[in-house]
Amino acid sequence: MTVEFSPQAKREFKKTLARYPHKEAALLPVLHLAQREFGVLSDEVLEQVAELMDLPFSRVKGVVSFYTLYNTREVGRHVIRICHTLSCALNGGEEVIEHIKKRLHIEVGETTPDKKFTLLECECLGSCNTAPVMQISDRYYENLTLQQVDQILDSLE
């Protein structure tokens, strides 16, 4: 089965390319567009992106494998990203990760059976002064306590 962007996504693709002086500079936003369109950036989707952008597949695949915000496999409705770098670790990030693992009965990298949550560790979320930090979808939660984590998860269930 060949994947193909919808007409609306193709229009957005063209608008995105027009904003950049070099086609390759638009790769990150085009990959976000592809992820919104297809949900998962499978090799088939990446081949389509590479073809549309006239880039080698290996270049597109390398970019996707470098950045943690691109999903190369199915994830839950709510993707929980926990920072595990030094600032967060020193301020309770490891406890937050362990708490979420126990609460959701999953390990890092797994998705709950009901497909509501996926738990991931990531490198710096860029909010070291408010550690520990987690990101769910596009929203940041900072200065976390375990009680706050429970409240946040309760609000999403």
Backbone bond lengths (Angstrom), bond angles and torsions (degrees), N, CA, C in turn:
res aa  C-N    CA-C-N  psi(-1)  N-CA   C-N-CA  omega(-1)  CA-C   N-CA-C  phi
1 M - - - 1.460 - - 1.522 109.07 -
2 T 1.294 116.63 126.79 1.449 121.71 179.68 1.523 109.27 -91.87
3 V 1.325 115.40 133.27 1.460 118.87 176.70 1.514 108.67 -86.62
4 E 1.321 114.28 149.50 1.457 119.06 178.40 1.530 108.45 -148.54
5 F 1.297 114.97 137.91 1.458 119.98 176.87 1.519 110.35 -65.42
6 S 1.324 116.28 146.15 1.466 121.54 175.12 1.529 108.58 -68.50
7 P 1.328 117.50 162.02 1.473 119.56 177.40 1.536 112.31 -56.54
8 Q 1.318 116.96 -39.79 1.468 120.32 178.88 1.529 110.91 -63.91
9 A 1.327 117.25 -43.33 1.462 120.76 179.13 1.527 111.05 -66.36
10 K 1.330 117.17 -35.12 1.470 120.39 177.15 1.528 110.54 -64.05
11 R 1.327 116.43 -38.94 1.472 119.53 176.92 1.525 110.10 -64.68
12 E 1.331 116.55 -43.99 1.463 120.19 178.27 1.530 110.84 -63.66
13 F 1.323 117.03 -37.63 1.459 122.13 176.74 1.528 110.05 -58.71
14 K 1.313 117.38 -48.13 1.469 121.54 -179.65 1.528 111.27 -63.28
15 K 1.327 116.70 -41.08 1.471 120.05 177.36 1.524 110.78 -63.20
16 T 1.316 116.08 -40.41 1.467 120.76 179.71 1.522 110.20 -63.12
17 L 1.311 117.23 -47.91 1.467 120.86 179.61 1.525 111.51 -59.53
18 A 1.319 116.91 -36.75 1.461 121.23 -177.72 1.533 112.52 -65.23
19 R 1.320 117.13 -21.43 1.474 120.14 -178.54 1.530 113.21 -81.36
20 Y 1.310 117.82 -8.36 1.464 121.27 -173.91 1.524 110.79 -119.80
21 P 1.340 116.54 139.23 1.466 119.23 -179.86 1.530 113.08 -70.14
22 H 1.328 117.05 -27.16 1.457 121.93 178.19 1.518 108.27 -124.44
23 K 1.311 115.49 135.11 1.460 121.07 -175.58 1.537 112.38 -54.63
24 E 1.329 117.14 -43.58 1.458 120.05 -176.07 1.531 112.32 -63.03
25 A 1.317 117.24 -26.96 1.462 120.68 178.79 1.530 111.91 -63.50
26 A 1.314 117.19 -20.62 1.464 121.70 179.97 1.518 112.67 -88.26
27 L 1.331 118.29 3.47 1.463 120.30 -173.12 1.530 113.09 -60.06
28 L 1.320 119.04 -45.74 1.468 120.01 -178.24 1.530 112.22 -60.55
29 P 1.343 119.05 -51.20 1.470 117.05 178.50 1.534 113.03 -65.48
30 V 1.316 118.03 -30.72 1.462 119.97 176.91 1.528 110.00 -67.21
31 L 1.324 117.11 -38.29 1.463 119.69 176.66 1.526 111.39 -65.62
32 H 1.331 117.40 -37.05 1.472 119.77 175.23 1.529 109.98 -64.17
33 L 1.315 116.62 -40.73 1.464 120.94 176.16 1.526 110.18 -60.22
34 A 1.315 117.08 -45.10 1.471 120.99 179.66 1.525 110.75 -63.29
35 Q 1.323 116.87 -38.85 1.465 119.48 179.45 1.531 110.83 -66.88
36 R 1.332 117.01 -39.82 1.469 119.33 175.85 1.530 110.43 -63.57
37 E 1.300 116.01 -38.54 1.469 121.40 -176.80 1.530 112.57 -71.84
38 F 1.335 117.12 -43.45 1.464 120.75 -171.57 1.525 114.06 -112.19
39 G 1.328 117.29 -12.02 1.464 120.84 179.47 1.510 113.32 84.78
40 V 1.304 116.92 -49.20 1.469 122.80 -177.92 1.523 108.12 -125.55
41 L 1.313 115.95 137.46 1.462 120.50 178.30 1.529 109.31 -91.11
42 S 1.313 114.79 77.51 1.466 121.39 177.78 1.529 108.77 -71.95
43 D 1.318 116.13 167.82 1.461 119.89 177.05 1.527 110.78 -58.79
44 E 1.321 116.43 -35.46 1.468 120.43 178.96 1.533 110.99 -63.78
45 V 1.328 116.81 -41.46 1.467 120.78 177.40 1.527 109.38 -66.54
46 L 1.328 117.00 -42.87 1.466 120.39 -179.72 1.525 111.34 -64.04
47 E 1.318 117.03 -34.82 1.472 120.25 175.64 1.527 110.62 -63.18
48 Q 1.332 115.80 -40.53 1.468 120.50 178.17 1.527 110.38 -63.79
49 V 1.328 116.96 -44.53 1.468 120.98 178.47 1.525 110.20 -62.34
50 A 1.317 117.12 -45.43 1.470 121.22 -179.98 1.528 110.28 -60.16
51 E 1.317 116.35 -42.70 1.468 120.28 179.58 1.526 111.25 -64.78
52 L 1.329 117.09 -47.14 1.462 120.86 -179.64 1.525 112.68 -62.36
53 M 1.329 115.23 -33.35 1.468 119.35 -176.72 1.522 112.91 -96.98
54 D 1.325 116.21 0.70 1.465 121.69 -179.27 1.532 110.89 54.76
55 L 1.348 114.17 48.52 1.461 121.74 178.50 1.520 108.92 -122.02
56 P 1.322 117.15 155.08 1.463 118.60 174.68 1.529 110.26 -66.13
57 F 1.327 115.87 142.90 1.460 120.79 177.42 1.525 110.45 -55.02
58 S 1.324 117.25 -40.36 1.464 121.04 -177.78 1.527 111.80 -61.28
59 R 1.314 118.40 -33.63 1.473 121.89 178.19 1.533 109.69 -67.38
60 V 1.313 116.45 -46.33 1.471 121.12 -179.23 1.526 109.71 -65.00
61 K 1.318 116.97 -46.26 1.466 121.68 179.80 1.523 110.72 -61.89
62 G 1.325 117.71 -39.95 1.461 121.64 178.94 1.517 112.27 -62.86
63 V 1.310 117.12 -40.17 1.468 120.86 178.44 1.525 110.08 -66.06
64 V 1.314 116.88 -44.30 1.467 120.86 -179.51 1.527 110.90 -64.01
65 S 1.303 117.13 -39.28 1.468 119.35 -178.78 1.522 112.20 -73.78
66 F 1.327 118.29 -19.74 1.459 121.71 179.48 1.528 112.13 -79.96
67 Y 1.317 117.26 -42.71 1.462 121.59 -174.80 1.526 111.47 -91.40
68 T 1.333 116.15 134.74 1.464 120.79 -175.78 1.531 113.83 -80.92
69 L 1.302 119.11 -11.14 1.463 120.23 -178.12 1.530 113.40 -84.08
70 Y 1.316 116.63 -1.29 1.457 119.90 177.57 1.520 109.28 -100.02
71 N 1.311 116.38 131.19 1.460 122.16 -177.65 1.520 110.39 -95.50
72 T 1.320 115.90 118.07 1.460 120.78 178.10 1.526 111.51 -101.10
73 R 1.307 115.58 1.75 1.459 121.45 174.77 1.522 107.33 -146.76
74 E 1.314 116.17 164.71 1.460 121.07 -177.50 1.523 110.73 -62.07
75 V 1.313 116.11 138.24 1.465 121.78 178.29 1.523 109.07 -127.61
76 G 1.324 115.03 167.51 1.456 120.50 178.85 1.516 112.23 -72.61
77 R 1.322 114.67 172.77 1.465 120.33 179.69 1.523 111.31 -60.40
78 H 1.334 116.44 -36.59 1.466 122.18 178.42 1.523 108.41 -115.29
79 V 1.312 116.25 114.75 1.463 121.08 177.71 1.521 107.22 -96.08
80 I 1.327 115.16 117.32 1.460 122.10 -179.40 1.522 107.48 -98.39
81 R 1.317 115.67 116.50 1.463 120.87 177.46 1.522 107.80 -109.81
82 I 1.319 115.30 122.37 1.458 121.13 179.31 1.521 108.28 -109.82
83 C 1.310 115.51 128.13 1.461 120.52 176.19 1.528 108.50 -69.48
84 H 1.328 116.87 134.33 1.468 119.44 179.29 1.528 111.67 -124.95
85 T 1.329 115.94 23.88 1.457 118.72 175.97 1.521 109.84 -84.13
86 L 1.307 117.27 179.44 1.458 123.13 -167.55 1.530 114.44 -55.99
87 S 1.322 118.17 -49.46 1.471 119.79 -177.34 1.518 112.08 -58.56
88 C 1.309 115.96 -45.38 1.468 119.05 179.65 1.521 110.82 -68.87
89 A 1.320 117.02 -41.11 1.471 119.95 -179.99 1.524 110.74 -61.00
90 L 1.305 117.36 -42.16 1.464 120.87 -179.21 1.523 113.27 -70.49
91 N 1.317 116.48 -20.35 1.464 120.92 -177.17 1.523 113.75 -108.16
92 G 1.329 117.31 17.69 1.456 119.75 173.87 1.509 115.95 107.59
93 G 1.311 118.19 7.88 1.465 120.71 -179.04 1.518 113.48 -60.57
94 E 1.320 116.92 -38.89 1.472 119.90 179.41 1.526 110.77 -63.96
95 E 1.328 116.75 -38.68 1.462 120.36 177.71 1.527 110.83 -65.64
96 V 1.324 116.32 -37.32 1.463 120.56 177.84 1.534 109.45 -63.16
97 I 1.322 116.57 -46.06 1.466 120.35 179.27 1.522 110.47 -59.83
98 E 1.323 117.17 -48.42 1.473 120.86 -179.12 1.527 110.92 -61.99
99 H 1.320 116.57 -39.52 1.466 121.16 179.61 1.532 110.87 -62.90
100 I 1.319 116.52 -45.45 1.464 120.18 -179.68 1.526 110.40 -66.35
101 K 1.328 117.35 -41.14 1.468 120.53 177.75 1.523 110.88 -57.02
102 K 1.331 116.76 -45.96 1.466 120.51 -179.88 1.527 111.12 -67.96
103 R 1.303 115.92 -42.65 1.463 120.31 -176.99 1.531 111.39 -64.38
104 L 1.344 116.95 -43.22 1.462 120.70 -176.22 1.528 113.22 -93.46
105 H 1.331 116.90 -6.47 1.469 122.21 -179.61 1.530 112.14 59.03
106 I 1.337 115.17 42.08 1.461 120.95 176.11 1.520 109.03 -137.89
107 E 1.307 115.45 163.13 1.456 122.28 174.46 1.523 109.02 -99.35
108 V 1.309 116.86 166.53 1.460 121.08 174.50 1.527 108.08 -58.61
109 G 1.324 115.68 132.92 1.460 121.46 -179.03 1.514 113.36 94.48
110 E 1.318 117.26 -4.74 1.465 120.71 -177.90 1.521 111.58 -105.71
111 T 1.321 113.83 164.59 1.462 122.73 178.15 1.516 108.24 -119.93
112 T 1.327 116.45 141.17 1.463 120.14 178.62 1.531 109.53 -62.55
113 P 1.342 116.90 150.83 1.474 119.76 -178.98 1.528 113.74 -56.01
114 D 1.339 117.65 -30.65 1.465 120.46 179.54 1.531 113.02 -83.11
115 K 1.330 116.57 2.40 1.472 123.73 177.61 1.530 113.69 64.81
116 K 1.339 117.10 21.80 1.463 119.95 178.77 1.527 112.10 -82.30
117 F 1.340 116.85 -38.17 1.456 120.10 -172.96 1.523 112.15 -131.60
118 T 1.318 115.29 141.35 1.457 123.10 167.50 1.514 106.15 -123.10
119 L 1.327 116.93 134.13 1.462 122.31 -179.08 1.523 109.37 -108.50
120 L 1.327 115.73 123.57 1.460 121.59 179.62 1.520 110.63 -132.26
121 E 1.315 115.93 145.19 1.458 121.04 168.40 1.516 106.95 -94.18
122 C 1.318 116.53 148.54 1.452 119.20 178.23 1.516 109.59 -142.70
123 E 1.295 114.18 165.75 1.456 119.05 174.35 1.511 108.30 -73.82
124 C 1.247 117.02 -176.43 1.465 125.23 -171.53 1.533 113.45 -41.48
125 L 1.313 114.82 129.84 1.465 121.04 173.64 1.528 111.20 -93.09
126 G 1.329 116.47 4.40 1.461 120.56 173.66 1.514 114.07 75.29
127 S 1.301 118.00 28.44 1.460 121.18 -179.81 1.525 109.88 -138.51
128 C 1.320 115.56 48.90 1.466 121.57 -174.29 1.531 113.12 -59.67
129 N 1.320 116.92 -32.30 1.461 119.34 -178.78 1.528 113.01 -74.38
130 T 1.331 117.50 -6.71 1.467 120.56 178.21 1.528 110.62 -122.97
131 A 1.304 115.97 30.19 1.474 121.80 -178.28 1.521 111.07 -69.97
132 P 1.336 116.86 148.82 1.457 128.78 -1.03 1.526 111.78 -79.65
133 V 1.317 114.41 152.07 1.460 121.92 -173.39 1.521 109.72 -128.07
134 M 1.327 115.51 143.76 1.464 120.22 168.51 1.514 108.16 -136.08
135 Q 1.316 114.40 155.99 1.451 122.00 177.91 1.522 107.63 -122.07
136 I 1.311 115.57 130.74 1.464 121.46 173.91 1.513 106.11 -124.48
137 S 1.325 114.46 118.99 1.465 121.70 -171.13 1.522 107.10 56.31
138 D 1.314 119.10 -122.73 1.462 120.65 -178.63 1.530 112.41 -102.78
139 R 1.306 117.72 12.14 1.465 120.54 -175.92 1.525 111.32 -108.60
140 Y 1.326 115.04 136.23 1.468 121.78 177.60 1.525 109.77 -95.84
141 Y 1.326 115.19 143.66 1.460 122.68 173.51 1.526 106.14 -125.32
142 E 1.313 115.48 120.89 1.462 120.42 -170.53 1.519 111.34 -119.65
143 N 1.353 114.72 165.00 1.468 121.54 -179.62 1.525 110.76 51.22
144 L 1.307 115.90 45.54 1.459 121.30 -171.87 1.520 113.85 -69.06
145 T 1.325 113.87 141.13 1.457 122.21 165.83 1.526 105.97 -116.97
146 L 1.322 117.20 163.17 1.463 119.60 179.57 1.525 111.12 -63.83
147 Q 1.327 116.49 -33.58 1.469 120.43 177.31 1.529 110.17 -64.42
148 Q 1.329 117.12 -41.62 1.468 120.21 177.96 1.529 110.81 -64.53
149 V 1.313 116.72 -40.34 1.464 120.79 178.20 1.527 109.62 -58.57
150 D 1.330 117.21 -45.03 1.466 120.08 178.16 1.526 111.70 -61.48
151 Q 1.327 116.71 -42.34 1.463 120.44 179.53 1.522 110.79 -63.26
152 I 1.326 116.60 -42.06 1.454 121.01 179.79 1.525 110.48 -63.99
153 L 1.319 116.95 -48.06 1.469 120.44 179.73 1.527 111.34 -63.40
154 D 1.340 117.03 -40.49 1.470 120.55 176.85 1.530 110.98 -58.16
155 S 1.327 116.68 -39.88 1.471 120.52 -177.56 1.533 111.82 -69.92
156 L 1.336 116.76 -20.75 1.458 120.53 -178.85 1.523 113.73 -95.87
157 E 1.336 116.93 -14.00 1.478 120.26 -175.99 1.492 112.87 -82.13
